[in-house]
């Protein structure tokens, strides 16, 4: 195997899955109803359009950011939805 192939392979193995998708800032801008995101390592609460994130856990598998909690409107009133892993952004 040539050195070029080894370097390319090493780059692919170390690339973060989040780099293949949208950044957290882009997701927050695109979905104003999401209040909490998760990437498998950190949990980020969105307050006034800015993420407040936990420290990444030691043993985690980083994935793309996905929404786990949305704000909902019921009869004109704003409420908070329950945690829902089905509202993902992939």
Helices and strands as residue ranges (DSSP letters): H 3-14, H 17-20, H 24-30, E 34-38, E 43-47, E 50-53, E 66-74, E 77-80
